[in-house]
Amino acid sequence: MMRHADSRVKPLAARRERTRLVLPRTPPTGRLSLSSLGWAKWAPVQLTAIVAHGIGGAGLILGNKGRLAAQPEARTNTVVKLTITLVAAGASLYSGLLGAKMGENAGEGTEGVTEPSPDASAALKAAQTKQRAL
């Protein structure tokens, strides 16, 4: 009977428990500032990706003009994909605007990035509530 090379090997979950990294908890006043800073650095990359996707999609539509004219199913498919893409791009851009609004009020402190504190301003509460829904 063949035995495992090392029968003393602990299950993977048990090994992960020992190596879990515990970071200090960010204070409520810093959570939103930290989140806003990270998203601000990511925004140019995200915008570039959205624009590149739009250019590529427009190229595909132009390249398939003949097929789209001749096949109603292809037109329907293109319209559905275009609608979904525009909704997703709009949601991303709106989320960025809400994030900027939240970043302006970052000094107020929050329970979480999308959870307002009881003493937060109405503008911050509204932006966080909308952001959580996105």
N, CA, C and O atoms as a MOPAC input file, in Angstrom:
PM7 MOZYME 1SCF
protein

 N      0.83700 1    -1.17200 1     0.00000 1
 C      0.00000 1     0.00000 1     0.00000 1
 C      0.88500 1     1.23800 1     0.00000 1
 O      1.79900 1     1.35500 1     0.81600 1
 N      0.61500 1     2.15300 1    -0.90800 1
 C      1.43100 1     3.35500 1    -1.03100 1
 C      0.87900 1     4.45300 1    -0.14000 1
 O     -0.31600 1     4.74600 1    -0.14900 1
 N      1.76900 1     5.04700 1     0.62300 1
 C      1.36600 1     6.13100 1     1.52000 1
 C      1.77900 1     7.46000 1     0.91900 1
 O      2.69400 1     7.53900 1     0.09900 1
 N      1.08300 1     8.50400 1     1.34700 1
 C      1.43600 1     9.85600 1     0.91800 1
 C      2.85500 1    10.14000 1     1.40200 1
 O      3.24100 1     9.67400 1     2.47400 1
 N      3.62500 1    10.88500 1     0.64500 1
 C      5.02200 1    11.15200 1     0.97600 1
 C      5.17600 1    11.70000 1     2.39800 1
 O      6.12900 1    11.34700 1     3.09300 1
 N      4.27300 1    12.53400 1     2.82400 1
 C      4.33300 1    13.06900 1     4.18700 1
 C      2.92000 1    13.08400 1     4.74400 1
 O      2.13200 1    13.97600 1     4.43100 1
 N      2.60300 1    12.10300 1     5.56100 1
 C      1.24400 1    12.00000 1     6.08600 1
 C      0.97100 1    13.06100 1     7.14900 1
 O     -0.15100 1    13.18000 1     7.64100 1
 N      2.00400 1    13.83100 1     7.50000 1
 C      1.81500 1    14.89700 1     8.49200 1
 C      1.41300 1    16.22800 1     7.85500 1
 O      1.26400 1    17.21600 1     8.57500 1
 N      1.23600 1    16.29200 1     6.55100 1
 C      0.88100 1    17.52700 1     5.85700 1
 C     -0.51800 1    17.94800 1     6.27800 1
 O     -1.46900 1    17.16900 1     6.21400 1
 N     -0.62000 1    19.20500 1     6.71200 1
 C     -1.91100 1    19.72100 1     7.14300 1
 C     -2.72700 1    20.14000 1     5.92200 1
 O     -2.17200 1    20.46100 1     4.87200 1
 N     -4.02700 1    20.13200 1     6.07300 1
 C     -4.86500 1    20.61000 1     4.96600 1
 C     -4.51300 1    22.05700 1     4.61900 1
 O     -4.01900 1    22.81300 1     5.45600 1
 N     -4.77500 1    22.41600 1     3.38200 1
 C     -4.42600 1    23.74200 1     2.88100 1
 C     -5.06500 1    24.84800 1     3.72000 1
 O     -4.41500 1    25.85500 1     3.99900 1
 N     -6.30300 1    24.68300 1     4.11900 1
 C     -6.98300 1    25.71400 1     4.90900 1
 C     -6.26000 1    25.95300 1     6.23100 1
 O     -6.15500 1    27.09400 1     6.68100 1
 N     -5.76500 1    24.89800 1     6.85200 1
 C     -5.05100 1    25.05100 1     8.12300 1
 C     -3.73300 1    25.78900 1     7.91700 1
 O     -3.34100 1    26.59500 1     8.76100 1
 N     -3.04900 1    25.52600 1     6.81800 1
 C     -1.79100 1    26.22900 1     6.55100 1
 C     -2.03500 1    27.70200 1     6.27800 1
 O     -1.22600 1    28.53900 1     6.67900 1
 N     -3.11600 1    28.03700 1     5.61300 1
 C     -3.42900 1    29.43900 1     5.31500 1
 C     -3.70400 1    30.22500 1     6.59500 1
 O     -3.35800 1    31.40300 1     6.69000 1
 N     -4.31600 1    29.58500 1     7.56100 1
 C     -4.63100 1    30.26800 1     8.81600 1
 C     -3.37300 1    30.82300 1     9.47600 1
 O     -3.40100 1    31.91900 1    10.03600 1
 N     -2.28700 1    30.08800 1     9.41700 1
 C     -1.05000 1    30.53000 1    10.06700 1
 C     -0.42800 1    31.71900 1     9.36900 1
 O      0.24100 1    32.52500 1    10.01500 1
 N     -0.62800 1    31.85100 1     8.07100 1
 C      0.06500 1    32.88100 1     7.31600 1
 C     -0.81700 1    34.08000 1     6.97300 1
 O     -0.44100 1    34.89900 1     6.13500 1
 N     -1.96200 1    34.19200 1     7.59500 1
 C     -2.87300 1    35.29400 1     7.30200 1
 C     -2.24800 1    36.60800 1     7.77600 1
 O     -1.81600 1    36.73000 1     8.92200 1
 N     -2.21000 1    37.57000 1     6.88400 1
 C     -1.65300 1    38.87400 1     7.17400 1
 C     -2.73700 1    39.74300 1     7.79500 1
 O     -3.81600 1    39.89200 1     7.22200 1
 N     -2.46300 1    40.30700 1     8.94100 1
 C     -3.42400 1    41.16900 1     9.61800 1
 C     -2.90900 1    42.59700 1     9.53800 1
 O     -1.85200 1    42.92200 1    10.07800 1
 N     -3.66800 1    43.44100 1     8.85900 1
 C     -3.29200 1    44.84500 1     8.72000 1
 C     -4.05600 1    45.68300 1     9.73700 1
 O     -5.17000 1    45.33300 1    10.12600 1
 N     -3.45900 1    46.78200 1    10.16500 1
 C     -4.19100 1    47.63800 1    11.09600 1
 C     -5.42100 1    48.22000 1    10.41900 1
 O     -5.39900 1    48.52300 1     9.22600 1
 N     -6.46300 1    48.37100 1    11.16500 1
 C     -7.71600 1    48.90300 1    10.62900 1
 C     -7.57700 1    50.39700 1    10.35800 1
 O     -7.11000 1    51.15200 1    11.21100 1
 N     -7.98300 1    50.81000 1     9.17300 1
 C     -7.92200 1    52.21800 1     8.80700 1
 C     -8.98100 1    52.97100 1     9.60000 1
 O    -10.12700 1    52.52500 1     9.66700 1
 N     -8.62600 1    54.10500 1    10.20200 1
 C     -9.63200 1    54.84900 1    10.95500 1
 C    -10.72700 1    55.37500 1    10.03100 1
 O    -10.47900 1    55.58000 1     8.84300 1
 N    -11.93200 1    55.59500 1    10.55300 1
 C    -13.04800 1    56.03000 1     9.71400 1
 C    -12.74800 1    57.28500 1     8.89100 1
 O    -13.22800 1    57.40500 1     7.76400 1
 N    -11.97500 1    58.21000 1     9.42600 1
 C    -11.68600 1    59.43300 1     8.68000 1
 C    -10.76600 1    59.18100 1     7.50200 1
 O    -10.71200 1    60.00400 1     6.58900 1
 N    -10.04000 1    58.06800 1     7.49000 1
 C     -9.10100 1    57.80400 1     6.41100 1
 C     -9.59400 1    56.85200 1     5.34300 1
 O     -8.99800 1    56.77700 1     4.26900 1
 N    -10.66400 1    56.12200 1     5.60600 1
 C    -11.14000 1    55.11000 1     4.65600 1
 C    -11.53400 1    55.71900 1     3.31700 1
 O    -11.12600 1    55.24000 1     2.25900 1
 N    -12.31000 1    56.75400 1     3.37500 1
 C    -12.79100 1    57.36700 1     2.14400 1
 C    -11.65800 1    58.06800 1     1.41100 1
 O    -11.60900 1    58.05000 1     0.18100 1
 N    -10.75300 1    58.68300 1     2.15000 1
 C     -9.60400 1    59.34000 1     1.51400 1
 C     -8.75100 1    58.32200 1     0.77700 1
 O     -8.34400 1    58.55700 1    -0.36100 1
 N     -8.47900 1    57.19600 1     1.41500 1
 C     -7.66500 1    56.15100 1     0.80900 1
 C     -8.34600 1    55.57200 1    -0.43000 1
 O     -7.69900 1    55.36500 1    -1.45600 1
 N     -9.63200 1    55.31500 1    -0.33600 1
 C    -10.38400 1    54.78100 1    -1.46800 1
 C    -10.39700 1    55.77800 1    -2.62300 1
 O    -10.19300 1    55.39700 1    -3.77500 1
 N    -10.63300 1    57.03700 1    -2.32000 1
 C    -10.67800 1    58.06400 1    -3.36400 1
 C     -9.33500 1    58.21600 1    -4.05600 1
 O     -9.27200 1    58.40200 1    -5.27100 1
 N     -8.27500 1    58.13900 1    -3.29000 1
 C     -6.93500 1    58.24600 1    -3.86500 1
 C     -6.66800 1    57.09000 1    -4.83300 1
 O     -6.15300 1    57.30200 1    -5.93100 1
 N     -7.01100 1    55.89100 1    -4.43100 1
 C     -6.80600 1    54.72400 1    -5.29100 1
 C     -7.61500 1    54.80900 1    -6.57400 1
 O     -7.09600 1    54.54800 1    -7.65900 1
 N     -8.88800 1    55.17300 1    -6.45200 1
 C     -9.72900 1    55.26500 1    -7.64200 1
 C     -9.28700 1    56.40000 1    -8.54800 1
 O     -9.39200 1    56.28600 1    -9.76900 1
 N     -8.79500 1    57.49400 1    -7.97800 1
 C     -8.30700 1    58.60600 1    -8.80300 1
 C     -7.10700 1    58.16700 1    -9.64600 1
 O     -6.95900 1    58.59500 1   -10.79100 1
 N     -6.26400 1    57.32500 1    -9.08800 1
 C     -5.11000 1    56.83000 1    -9.84500 1
 C     -5.53600 1    55.81900 1   -10.91400 1
 O     -4.87200 1    55.69800 1   -11.94300 1
 N     -6.62200 1    55.10300 1   -10.68500 1
 C     -7.10300 1    54.10500 1   -11.62300 1
 C     -7.93000 1    54.73500 1   -12.75000 1
 O     -8.01300 1    54.16000 1   -13.83500 1
 N     -8.53400 1    55.88500 1   -12.52000 1
 C     -9.46600 1    56.50300 1   -13.47200 1
 C     -8.89100 1    56.66200 1   -14.88200 1
 O     -9.59100 1    56.33100 1   -15.83900 1
 N     -7.65800 1    57.14800 1   -15.06800 1
 C     -7.14500 1    57.27600 1   -16.44000 1
 C     -7.04400 1    55.92900 1   -17.16800 1
 O     -7.28700 1    55.85200 1   -18.37300 1
 N     -6.69300 1    54.89400 1   -16.44800 1
 C     -6.60400 1    53.56200 1   -17.05900 1
 C     -7.99500 1    53.09300 1   -17.47100 1
 O     -8.17900 1    52.56500 1   -18.56800 1
 N     -8.96400 1    53.28600 1   -16.59600 1
 C    -10.33200 1    52.86600 1   -16.87800 1
 C    -10.90200 1    53.64400 1   -18.06600 1
 O    -11.54600 1    53.06200 1   -18.93900 1
 N    -10.66700 1    54.95600 1   -18.09700 1
 C    -11.16300 1    55.76500 1   -19.20700 1
 C    -10.51700 1    55.33600 1   -20.52400 1
 O    -11.19000 1    55.26700 1   -21.55300 1
 N     -9.22900 1    55.05200 1   -20.49500 1
 C     -8.53400 1    54.58300 1   -21.69300 1
 C     -9.13700 1    53.26600 1   -22.18300 1
 O     -9.31700 1    53.07400 1   -23.38500 1
 N     -9.44400 1    52.37300 1   -21.26600 1
 C    -10.04100 1    51.08300 1   -21.63800 1
 C    -11.42400 1    51.27300 1   -22.24600 1
 O    -11.76900 1    50.60300 1   -23.21900 1
 N    -12.21300 1    52.17300 1   -21.68600 1
 C    -13.55300 1    52.42200 1   -22.21900 1
 C    -13.45600 1    52.99700 1   -23.63200 1
 O    -14.18500 1    52.57500 1   -24.53000 1
 N    -12.56200 1    53.95200 1   -23.82600 1
 C    -12.38900 1    54.55500 1   -25.15200 1
 C    -11.87900 1    53.52000 1   -26.16000 1
 O    -12.37400 1    53.45600 1   -27.28500 1
 N    -10.90000 1    52.71600 1   -25.76400 1
 C    -10.36900 1    51.68300 1   -26.65800 1
 C    -11.45600 1    50.68700 1   -27.04100 1
 O    -11.53900 1    50.26400 1   -28.19400 1
 N    -12.28800 1    50.31200 1   -26.07400 1
 C    -13.39100 1    49.38500 1   -26.34000 1
 C    -14.36600 1    50.01700 1   -27.33300 1
 O    -14.84700 1    49.34500 1   -28.24500 1
 N    -14.65800 1    51.30300 1   -27.15900 1
 C    -15.56200 1    52.00800 1   -28.07300 1
 C    -15.00500 1    52.07900 1   -29.48400 1
 O    -15.73400 1    51.87000 1   -30.45400 1
 N    -13.71600 1    52.37300 1   -29.60300 1
 C    -13.07900 1    52.44000 1   -30.92200 1
 C    -13.10200 1    51.06300 1   -31.59300 1
 O    -13.40600 1    50.94900 1   -32.78100 1
 N    -12.78100 1    50.03700 1   -30.83300 1
 C    -12.80800 1    48.67800 1   -31.38300 1
 C    -14.20400 1    48.26500 1   -31.80900 1
 O    -14.37900 1    47.64700 1   -32.85900 1
 N    -15.19900 1    48.60200 1   -30.99900 1
 C    -16.58100 1    48.27200 1   -31.34200 1
 C    -17.04600 1    48.99800 1   -32.59500 1
 O    -17.72300 1    48.42000 1   -33.44500 1
 N    -16.67200 1    50.28300 1   -32.70300 1
 C    -17.03700 1    51.04600 1   -33.90100 1
 C    -16.36900 1    50.44500 1   -35.13400 1
 O    -16.97600 1    50.37900 1   -36.20300 1
 N    -15.12700 1    50.01000 1   -34.98600 1
 C    -14.42700 1    49.36500 1   -36.10300 1
 C    -15.11100 1    48.08500 1   -36.53600 1
 O    -15.21200 1    47.80700 1   -37.73100 1
 N    -15.58400 1    47.30100 1   -35.57400 1
 C    -16.30000 1    46.06000 1   -35.91900 1
 C    -17.60400 1    46.36100 1   -36.64800 1
 O    -17.94700 1    45.69200 1   -37.62200 1
 N    -18.32300 1    47.36400 1   -36.17300 1
 C    -19.59000 1    47.71600 1   -36.81600 1
 C    -19.33700 1    48.18300 1   -38.24900 1
 O    -20.03800 1    47.77900 1   -39.17600 1
 N    -18.32900 1    49.03800 1   -38.41800 1
 C    -18.01000 1    49.51200 1   -39.76700 1
 C    -17.52400 1    48.37800 1   -40.66600 1
 O    -17.85400 1    48.33700 1   -41.85100 1
 N    -16.74800 1    47.46900 1   -40.11000 1
 C    -16.24800 1    46.33500 1   -40.88400 1
 C    -17.33800 1    45.35100 1   -41.27600 1
 O    -17.18600 1    44.61200 1   -42.24800 1
 N    -18.43000 1    45.33400 1   -40.53100 1
 C    -19.52900 1    44.39500 1   -40.79300 1
 C    -20.76000 1    45.08200 1   -41.37100 1
 O    -21.86700 1    44.55900 1   -41.24700 1
 N    -20.59200 1    46.23000 1   -41.99500 1
 C    -21.73700 1    46.97400 1   -42.54300 1
 C    -22.59500 1    46.12500 1   -43.46600 1
 O    -23.82200 1    46.13600 1   -43.37400 1
 N    -21.94200 1    45.39100 1   -44.35100 1
 C    -22.68000 1    44.56700 1   -45.30800 1
 C    -23.49900 1    43.48800 1   -44.62200 1
 O    -24.66300 1    43.26900 1   -44.95900 1
 N    -22.89400 1    42.82800 1   -43.67400 1
 C    -23.59000 1    41.75400 1   -42.94100 1
 C    -24.73800 1    42.33000 1   -42.11900 1
 O    -25.81500 1    41.73800 1   -42.05400 1
 N    -24.51400 1    43.46900 1   -41.50200 1
 C    -25.56100 1    44.08200 1   -40.69200 1
 C    -26.73500 1    44.53300 1   -41.55800 1
 O    -27.88600 1    44.49100 1   -41.12400 1
 N    -26.44200 1    44.96300 1   -42.77800 1
 C    -27.51400 1    45.38300 1   -43.68200 1
 C    -28.32600 1    44.18900 1   -44.16300 1
 O    -29.53500 1    44.30300 1   -44.36300 1
 N    -27.67500 1    43.04500 1   -44.34900 1
 C    -28.34100 1    41.87900 1   -44.92400 1
 C    -28.98400 1    40.95700 1   -43.89100 1
 O    -29.91100 1    40.21800 1   -44.22200 1
 N    -28.50900 1    40.98600 1   -42.64800 1
 C    -28.98500 1    40.03000 1   -41.64400 1
 C    -29.63500 1    40.75300 1   -40.47000 1
 O    -28.94400 1    41.37900 1   -39.66600 1
 N    -30.96000 1    40.67100 1   -40.36600 1
 C    -31.64900 1    41.34400 1   -39.26200 1
 C    -31.22200 1    40.82400 1   -37.87400 1
 O    -31.19800 1    41.57600 1   -36.90000 1
 N    -30.88800 1    39.53400 1   -37.80500 1
 C    -30.44900 1    38.97500 1   -36.51800 1
 C    -29.13300 1    39.60800 1   -36.07000 1
 O    -28.93800 1    39.87300 1   -34.88400 1
 N    -28.24800 1    39.84300 1   -37.00900 1
 C    -26.96700 1    40.46800 1   -36.68800 1
 C    -27.18200 1    41.89600 1   -36.20800 1
 O    -26.50600 1    42.35500 1   -35.28700 1
 N    -28.14000 1    42.61100 1   -36.84400 1
 C    -28.45500 1    43.97900 1   -36.39900 1
 C    -28.99100 1    43.96800 1   -34.97400 1
 O    -28.57600 1    44.77400 1   -34.14000 1
 N    -29.91000 1    43.05500 1   -34.70000 1
 C    -30.49000 1    42.96600 1   -33.34800 1
 C    -29.40300 1    42.66800 1   -32.32200 1
 O    -29.35400 1    43.28700 1   -31.25900 1
 N    -28.54200 1    41.72500 1   -32.64400 1
 C    -27.44400 1    41.36000 1   -31.75200 1
 C    -26.53400 1    42.57100 1   -31.49600 1
 O    -26.11900 1    42.81800 1   -30.36400 1
 N    -26.23400 1    43.31200 1   -32.55500 1
 C    -25.36400 1    44.48600 1   -32.42200 1
 C    -26.02000 1    45.55400 1   -31.56500 1
 O    -25.35800 1    46.17800 1   -30.73600 1
 N    -27.31200 1    45.77100 1   -31.75700 1
 C    -28.02400 1    46.77500 1   -30.96100 1
 C    -28.03100 1    46.38000 1   -29.48000 1
 O    -27.81900 1    47.22800 1   -28.61200 1
 N    -28.27000 1    45.11200 1   -29.19200 1
 C    -28.27100 1    44.64800 1   -27.79500 1
 C    -26.88600 1    44.83100 1   -27.17500 1
 O    -26.77000 1    45.34700 1   -26.06400 1
 N    -25.84200 1    44.41400 1   -27.88200 1
 C    -24.47900 1    44.55500 1   -27.36300 1
 C    -24.10900 1    46.02200 1   -27.16600 1
 O    -23.49200 1    46.38100 1   -26.16400 1
 N    -24.48500 1    46.86200 1   -28.11600 1
 C    -24.18500 1    48.28400 1   -28.01800 1
 C    -24.90300 1    48.90400 1   -26.82800 1
 O    -24.32500 1    49.72000 1   -26.11000 1
 N    -26.14900 1    48.52800 1   -26.61600 1
 C    -26.91500 1    49.05200 1   -25.48300 1
 C    -26.28000 1    48.65000 1   -24.16100 1
 O    -26.12000 1    49.48100 1   -23.26600 1
 N    -25.92100 1    47.38100 1   -24.03600 1
 C    -25.28300 1    46.90200 1   -22.80600 1
 C    -23.95300 1    47.61100 1   -22.57500 1
 O    -23.63900 1    47.99600 1   -21.44900 1
 N    -23.17600 1    47.78200 1   -23.63200 1
 C    -21.88100 1    48.45600 1   -23.51300 1
 C    -22.05800 1    49.90500 1   -23.09100 1
 O    -21.32100 1    50.39300 1   -22.23400 1
 N    -23.02700 1    50.60100 1   -23.68200 1
 C    -23.25600 1    52.00200 1   -23.31900 1
 C    -23.74500 1    52.13900 1   -21.87600 1
 O    -23.34000 1    53.06200 1   -21.17000 1
 N    -24.60300 1    51.23400 1   -21.44200 1
 C    -25.06600 1    51.26300 1   -20.05100 1
 C    -23.89300 1    51.02200 1   -19.09800 1
 O    -23.76700 1    51.71100 1   -18.08600 1
 N    -23.04300 1    50.05700 1   -19.41400 1
 C    -21.88300 1    49.76600 1   -18.55900 1
 C    -20.91200 1    50.93900 1   -18.52400 1
 O    -20.40800 1    51.29400 1   -17.45800 1
 N    -20.64300 1    51.54400 1   -19.67600 1
 C    -19.74500 1    52.69700 1   -19.72000 1
 C    -20.34300 1    53.86300 1   -18.95300 1
 O    -19.63000 1    54.55700 1   -18.22800 1
 N    -21.63600 1    54.08800 1   -19.10200 1
 C    -22.30700 1    55.15100 1   -18.36300 1
 C    -22.25600 1    54.92600 1   -16.86000 1
 O    -22.03000 1    55.86200 1   -16.09300 1
 N    -22.46700 1    53.67600 1   -16.44000 1
 C    -22.39600 1    53.35500 1   -15.01100 1
 C    -20.98700 1    53.58400 1   -14.47500 1
 O    -20.82300 1    54.08000 1   -13.36000 1
 N    -19.97400 1    53.22900 1   -15.25200 1
 C    -18.58500 1    53.44100 1   -14.82800 1
 C    -18.27700 1    54.92800 1   -14.69000 1
 O    -17.66900 1    55.35700 1   -13.71000 1
 N    -18.70000 1    55.70600 1   -15.67700 1
 C    -18.44800 1    57.14700 1   -15.62400 1
 C    -19.21800 1    57.80600 1   -14.48400 1
 O    -18.67400 1    58.66200 1   -13.78700 1
 N    -20.47400 1    57.41900 1   -14.28800 1
 C    -21.27100 1    57.98100 1   -13.19600 1
 C    -20.67600 1    57.59500 1   -11.83700 1
 O    -20.65600 1    58.40100 1   -10.90700 1
 N    -20.19800 1    56.37200 1   -11.73900 1
 C    -19.55100 1    55.93000 1   -10.51200 1
 C    -18.31300 1    56.77500 1   -10.22400 1
 O    -18.03800 1    57.10400 1    -9.07000 1
 N    -17.57200 1    57.12400 1   -11.26500 1
 C    -16.40300 1    57.98200 1   -11.10000 1
 C    -16.78100 1    59.36700 1   -10.61400 1
 O    -16.10100 1    59.93700 1    -9.76000 1
 N    -17.86900 1    59.91400 1   -11.15700 1
 C    -18.33400 1    61.22600 1   -10.70800 1
 C    -18.76700 1    61.18400 1    -9.24100 1
 O    -18.46100 1    62.09100 1    -8.46600 1
 N    -19.47700 1    60.12500 1    -8.87600 1
 C    -19.88700 1    59.97800 1    -7.46800 1
 C    -18.66700 1    59.82100 1    -6.56900 1
 O    -18.62900 1    60.37400 1    -5.47000 1
 N    -17.68100 1    59.07800 1    -7.02600 1
 C    -16.45600 1    58.90400 1    -6.24600 1
 C    -15.73200 1    60.21700 1    -6.03300 1
 O    -15.20000 1    60.47100 1    -4.95200 1
 N    -15.71000 1    61.05400 1    -7.06500 1
 C    -15.07800 1    62.36500 1    -6.92200 1
 C    -15.83200 1    63.22100 1    -5.91000 1
 O    -15.22500 1    63.93600 1    -5.11200 1
 N    -17.15400 1    63.14000 1    -5.95000 1
 C    -17.97100 1    63.88800 1    -4.99600 1
 C    -17.72000 1    63.38200 1    -3.57000 1
 O    -17.65300 1    64.17100 1    -2.62800 1
 N    -17.58500 1    62.08000 1    -3.42400 1
 C    -17.29600 1    61.50400 1    -2.11100 1
 C    -15.90000 1    61.92700 1    -1.64800 1
 O    -15.69300 1    62.21700 1    -0.47000 1
 N    -14.94800 1    61.96000 1    -2.58000 1
 C    -13.58800 1    62.36300 1    -2.23700 1
 C    -13.51000 1    63.79300 1    -1.74400 1
 O    -12.69500 1    64.10600 1    -0.87600 1
 N    -14.34900 1    64.66800 1    -2.28700 1
 C    -14.38300 1    66.06000 1    -1.83300 1
 C    -14.80000 1    66.17600 1    -0.37500 1
 O    -14.39900 1    67.10800 1     0.32200 1
 N    -15.61000 1    65.22200 1     0.08400 1
 C    -16.11500 1    65.23400 1     1.46100 1
 C    -15.44500 1    64.17200 1     2.32300 1
 O    -15.99800 1    63.76700 1     3.34600 1
 N    -14.26800 1    63.71900 1     1.92600 1
 C    -13.60900 1    62.61000 1     2.61200 1
 C    -13.24800 1    62.93000 1     4.05300 1
 O    -13.15900 1    62.01800 1     4.87500 1
 N    -13.04300 1    64.17600 1     4.37500 1
 C    -12.65000 1    64.53900 1     5.73000 1
 C    -13.74200 1    64.37600 1     6.76800 1
 O    -13.47400 1    64.47400 1     7.96600 1
 N    -14.95600 1    64.13200 1     6.33700 1
 C    -16.07300 1    64.00600 1     7.27800 1
 C    -16.05500 1    62.68400 1     8.03600 1
 O    -16.64400 1    62.58300 1     9.11300 1
 N    -15.40500 1    61.69500 1     7.50300 1
 C    -15.40200 1    60.38200 1     8.15300 1
 C    -16.64700 1    59.60500 1     7.77700 1
 O    -17.71300 1    60.17400 1     7.53900 1
 N    -16.49100 1    58.30400 1     7.73000 1
 C    -17.59300 1    57.43000 1     7.33100 1
 C    -17.51400 1    56.11600 1     8.09800 1
 O    -16.49900 1    55.79700 1     8.71900 1
 N    -18.59200 1    55.37500 1     8.04000 1
 C    -18.58900 1    54.02600 1     8.60100 1
 C    -17.82100 1    53.09100 1     7.68100 1
 O    -17.10800 1    52.19800 1     8.14000 1
 N    -17.96900 1    53.30000 1     6.39600 1
 C    -17.28900 1    52.53300 1     5.36000 1
 C    -17.24200 1    53.38300 1     4.11300 1
 O    -17.71600 1    54.51900 1     4.12200 1
 N    -16.68800 1    52.86400 1     3.05400 1
 C    -16.56800 1    53.67100 1     1.84200 1
 C    -17.94300 1    54.02700 1     1.28200 1
 O    -18.13500 1    55.13500 1     0.78100 1
 N    -18.89500 1    53.10900 1     1.35900 1
 C    -20.24300 1    53.40400 1     0.86000 1
 C    -21.27900 1    53.45600 1     1.97600 1
 O    -22.48100 1    53.46900 1     1.70800 1
 N    -20.82400 1    53.48600 1     3.21800 1
 C    -21.73700 1    53.56600 1     4.35600 1
 C    -21.48600 1    54.87600 1     5.08900 1
 O    -20.45400 1    55.02600 1     5.74300 1
 N    -22.41800 1    55.83500 1     4.99200 1
 C    -22.19700 1    57.12700 1     5.63300 1
 C    -22.29600 1    57.04200 1     7.15400 1
 O    -22.99500 1    56.18600 1     7.69600 1
 N    -21.59100 1    57.93300 1     7.82400 1
 C    -21.71900 1    58.02900 1     9.27400 1
 C    -22.95700 1    58.87700 1     9.57300 1
 O    -23.41400 1    59.63100 1     8.71500 1
 N    -23.49000 1    58.75700 1    10.76700 1
 C    -24.69900 1    59.52100 1    11.10100 1
 C    -24.50700 1    61.04200 1    10.98300 1
 O    -25.45900 1    61.76600 1    10.69300 1
 N    -23.28600 1    61.51800 1    11.20700 1
 C    -23.05600 1    62.96000 1    11.16800 1
 C    -22.51700 1    63.44800 1     9.81400 1
 O    -22.06000 1    64.58800 1     9.72200 1
 N    -22.55900 1    62.61900 1     8.76800 1
 C    -22.09100 1    63.01300 1     7.43600 1
 C    -23.06100 1    64.01500 1     6.80800 1
 O    -24.24800 1    64.03600 1     7.13200 1
 N    -22.53700 1    64.83700 1     5.91100 1
 C    -23.37900 1    65.82200 1     5.23200 1
 C    -24.35400 1    65.12500 1     4.29300 1
 O    -24.16600 1    63.96500 1     3.92600 1
 N    -25.39000 1    65.84900 1     3.91500 1
 C    -26.40300 1    65.29300 1     3.01000 1
 C    -25.77500 1    64.93900 1     1.65800 1
 O    -26.14100 1    63.93200 1     1.05300 1
 N    -24.83900 1    65.75600 1     1.18500 1
 C    -24.19200 1    65.49100 1    -0.10700 1
 C    -23.39900 1    64.18900 1    -0.06100 1
 O    -23.45900 1    63.39000 1    -0.99500 1
 N    -22.65800 1    63.97500 1     1.02200 1
 C    -21.87400 1    62.74800 1     1.14900 1
 C    -22.78200 1    61.53900 1     1.28700 1
 O    -22.53600 1    60.50700 1     0.66300 1
 N    -23.83200 1    61.65200 1     2.10000 1
 C    -24.76100 1    60.53200 1     2.26600 1
 C    -25.39600 1    60.14800 1     0.93700 1
 O    -25.51100 1    58.96500 1     0.61700 1
 N    -25.81200 1    61.15400 1     0.15800 1
 C    -26.45400 1    60.87600 1    -1.13300 1
 C    -25.48400 1    60.18500 1    -2.08800 1
 O    -25.84200 1    59.21000 1    -2.75000 1
 N    -24.25700 1    60.69500 1    -2.15600 1
 C    -23.27000 1    60.09400 1    -3.05800 1
 C    -22.93400 1    58.66200 1    -2.64900 1
 O    -22.81300 1    57.78600 1    -3.50600 1
 N    -22.78400 1    58.41800 1    -1.35500 1
 C    -22.45700 1    57.06500 1    -0.88900 1
 C    -23.61100 1    56.10300 1    -1.14300 1
 O    -23.38600 1    54.95400 1    -1.52500 1
 N    -24.82300 1    56.55000 1    -0.93800 1
 C    -25.99600 1    55.69700 1    -1.16700 1
 C    -26.09700 1    55.31200 1    -2.63900 1
 O    -26.36000 1    54.15400 1    -2.96700 1
 N    -25.88800 1    56.28900 1    -3.52800 1
 C    -25.94300 1    56.00400 1    -4.96900 1
 C    -24.79000 1    55.09100 1    -5.38500 1
 O    -24.96800 1    54.19000 1    -6.20500 1
 N    -23.61700 1    55.32900 1    -4.81800 1
 C    -22.44800 1    54.50600 1    -5.15800 1
 C    -22.67200 1    53.05500 1    -4.73000 1
 O    -22.29800 1    52.12800 1    -5.44900 1
 N    -23.27500 1    52.86100 1    -3.57500 1
 C    -23.53400 1    51.49900 1    -3.09600 1
 C    -24.48100 1    50.78400 1    -4.05400 1
 O    -24.33800 1    49.58200 1    -4.27800 1
 N    -25.45500 1    51.51400 1    -4.62800 1
 C    -26.40200 1    50.90200 1    -5.55600 1
 C    -25.72200 1    50.49400 1    -6.86400 1
 O    -26.14300 1    49.53600 1    -7.51200 1
 N    -24.67000 1    51.22100 1    -7.25100 1
 C    -23.95800 1    50.87000 1    -8.49100 1
 C    -23.12000 1    49.64600 1    -8.25800 1
 O    -22.43900 1    49.18100 1    -9.17300 1

